[in-house]
Every structure is written in structure tokens, then in C-alpha cells.
Amino acid sequence: MLELIAGVIIGIGVLGGVGVCMAVAAMMKSGSEEY
């Protein structure tokens, strides 16, 4: 049970981290294009 919960938390953390990285990269890219 704990392994399942840990796996879900790790999965959400990885997806969240990737999402944040992509969002930051998109913001930096759009910002550099604007200026």
C-alpha cells in the first residue's frame, strides 16, 4: 500500500516537475521573442 502511494506521489512529482520546466521554458522563449 505504501509503495503504491509512494509511486503515485513520485509520478505526480515527476509530471509536475516536467510541466513546470516546460512552462518556464515556454515563458522564457515567449519573453525573448517579445523583447
Secondary structure, 3 states (H helix, E strand, C coil): CHHHHHHHHHHHHHHHHHHHHHHHHHHHHHHHHHC
